[in-house]
Amino acid sequence: MISERPDEPFSPLTVVVSRRVKKGQEAAFEKLSSQMTERASQRPGYLGATMFRPSSSEDPEYRIVFKFKDRETLTEWEESEERAELLEQIESLLVQPSEREVTSGIVTWFTLPGQNPVTPPPKWKMTFVSWLALYPAVTLVFVLFGDILAQIPLLLRTMAVTIVVMLLMSYVLMPRMTRWFAFWLFPKKNHDVR
């Protein structure tokens, strides 16, 4: 199953692959998955990967979450011979074909390590938590650099502020906000964070 959401051509993409492994083939599967991650990490545009092992016998799926810089670099990896070679071996160890979902944009801010399955919270909750991070970040930028920013032309000032705020949101604030508000963003089940 392939489910893709529209994205911008140079927007980072998160891919979630779900795989059900045949009983007794787990070690072979994990070894091949590690090799796949190692190969992907050598490709341009690769931003990281995490494998989540099955959380229980009721949820026997492995989930592999990986990120690429944009659609172009993801496509190059997915069409590469080095990936196809390992994918064929991996698929032979599965009960059913892999399921794959590609997401981009704000949804990728809301990934909770160990969340199984990886399902984004409702949009209104994502919007509210994003605003809780965004408001103090923008306020802090203006408190610290307001006098300097006031002397810069509007377009350059806006560009500088948005660059700083987006970096703060993506790498500092949203990972923390997602953990702090996990009880509210992901209320069902227990949060078996591994």
N, C-alpha and C positions, 0 to 999 in steps of 0.2 A: 504494500500500500504506500503510495507516494502522495503526500499532502503538502502543497506549497502555498505560502502566502505571498502576495505581491510585495516586492521590495524594490528599493532603488538600486541602480547598477553598481554603485560603489559602497553599499551598506554592508557591514559585517553580517555574516549568516551563521546561524547555529543549526546544526543538524543533529537530530535525535534518532538513533537507530535502535530498534527493539528486536531482540533475537531470542528465540526459545531453543535451547540446546538439548540434543538427545542425551538421555540419561547415560552417565559414564563417560561422556565426551567433554566434560567441563574443562579439564586440564589442557587438552589439545586445543579447545576453543580459546581459552585465555592466552595460551602461547601464541597462537596465530593472531589474535587481537592485538597483543603487544607488538608483534612484528608489523602489523598494519599501522599502528600508531607511530612506530619508529619511522616507517617509510613516509607517512604523511607529514611528520615533523620536519622532514628534509625539503618539503615542497614550499615554493613561494606562497605567501598569503596565509600559511597555517598559523592559527592563534592559540591552539591548545586542545586537549581532549581529556575526558574523564570517563572511566567505566564504572558503572554501578552494578554490582552483583545482585542476584535475586534477593529480595528482602524477606521472602518467606516461601513456603511450599505452595501457598495460594497465589503467589505472584512470582512464577519461576522465570521471568524474563530477565535477561541481561539488557542493560541500556547503556549505549555508548553515546556520549554527547561530545561533539567536536565543533570547532569554529574555524571559519576561513574569512579572510579580509573582505572578499566580495564574490559575486557570482562567477566572475571570470576565473579566479584562482580555484574556486571550488570545482567548477566544471573541468578544468585542466586535471585536477587530482582524480576526479571521478571517472574520467575517460582514459586515465593512464594505464599502461600495460602492467606496471608494478602493482597497482591496486587490483586489477582484474585477476591477476595470478593468485593472490591471496584470497580474494573474495570467493573464487570458485572453491577453494579448499574449505573456507569457513562455511559456505552454504551447504556443503556436504555433511556438516556436523549438526545441522538444524532440523527441528521437527517440521517447520514450515518456513517459507521465504521470509527474509528480513522485512520489517516495516520501517519506513523512513519518513520523517517529517522535517521540513526546513522552515525556520522562523527567522525573522529579522526585526529590527526596530526595538521599540520599548519592551516588548515581551522578553527579549533576551536579558534585560536587567533583572527580571524576576525569575531567576533559577536558583533553587535552594539545593545545595549539595545533599545528595542522598534522597531527594524527593523522588519517589517511585510510585506512579509514573510521573514524568515531567509534564505537568499540566499547568498552564498559566492561570493566575487568579482572575476574577472578573475585572473588566476594564475599569470600572469605577473605583475599585480598590487600588489598582495599579496607578490610576490618575491621582488619587488622594495621597498615596505614599510618595509618589514622585514629587508632588507639590510640597510635601513636608520636607523633602530633601532640597528641592530647588529654591524655595523661598529663603531659607537661611544662607544658602550658598551665594545667591545673588546679592543679598543684603551684606554679607561679609566682604564680598569683592568691592562693593561700593563704599563701605566703611573704610577699608584698608587703602583703596586706590582711587577713591572718588575725586580727590583734588587733581591727581594726575590725569585721570580719564576725562575730566571736564575740559582739559586743554587740547584733547585729541578730536579731530573731526568725527562726526557722528558715525559714519560707516566703519571707520577703523576702530572706534570705541566699541561699537556693537560687536564687531568681529572679535576683538580681544576678549571681551566679557564672555561671549558665547563659547569661545575655545576653552577658556579656563573653566567655566562652569560645566561644560560637557565632559571634560576630562575628570573633574571632581565627581560628577554624577556617575560616570561609567566605571571608574577605577577605585573610588574611595567611598562615596556616599551610598549608592544603590546596593552594593554587596552587603554593607552593614544594615541598611534599612530593611532589606529583604530578610536578613537573619533576625533582627529585632522585632519585626512585625510578622514573622512566620506563623505565629499562633492565630493571627487574624487573616492573613493572606491565604494560608493553606490549612483551614480549620479541620478538615476531615482526616481521619486516621491519625496514627501517631507519626511523629517526624523522626524516623529512624535515620539520623544523620550519621553517615559513616565517613 
